């Protein structure tokens, strides 16, 4: 998808935009590290490629922070990021 910022803003203005609330640190992980794998076993109501906002919900739990740190370290080792 190679939409320009203006095209994206027009899409939002005409159709609105949806939001997804996730518990921290997962919003940061998705935005900063990317998410290229689909883990859902159900079909999303939005078509793939639709723009939406990611909202950080509840405060992170210690075990979740540890999981993201391990994931980030593993990705850096694999991809040299």
N, C-alpha and C positions, 0 to 999 in steps of 0.2 A: 504494500500500500504506500503510495507516494503522494498523499494529500498535502497540500500546503497548509500553513497555519490558518490562513484566511478561510480555506475550504472547511477546515475542522471547526472554526468558530461559527461559520454559517450552519454547519450540521447541528451544532449545539443550539444555536438560536432558533432554528426551525423545528427541530425535533426534541429539544431538551437533552439532558444528559443524565445517565443513571450513576449510582454510586455503590461501591462495595465497601462495607465496614469489616475490617480485620483486626484481631487483637495483635498488639505489638509483640515482637518486632517484625512480624510478617509484612506489613505494608512497606517498611523500609527495605526489607530483603527483596521484595518484588521490584520495587522501583530502582534500587541501587544495583542489584545483582542480576535482575532480569528473571523471567520465567518462560522457559521455552518448552516445558513439558505440561501436558494436560493430564491431571490426575482425577478429574471428575468421572464418575460412572454414569452421570445423568447429563442430559443435554441442557445447555444454558438457554435462558429465555432470550438473551441478546445474541444476535448473530456474531460469529467470530469476526474481529476487525472493527467492532463498534467501540467508540471511545467512551470511557467512563472514568469517574473519579475514584481514587482509593483513599479511604478514610481510616485513620488509626484510632481504634476504639480503646478498649481497656488497657491499663498499664501492663507492661510485660511481666511475665513471671520469670524467675531466675532460670528455670530449666529451658524456657523458650529462648532466652538470650544465649545460653550456652549452645543450643542447637544451631542458631543462626551463625554464631562465631565459628563453629565447626564446619558448617556448610560453606561459609565464605573462605575459610582456609583451604578447604578441599578444592573449591573452584579455582582459587589462585594457583594451587599446585598443578591442577590439570591444564589450565589455560594460560598460565603465566600472567595473570591479571595483577 
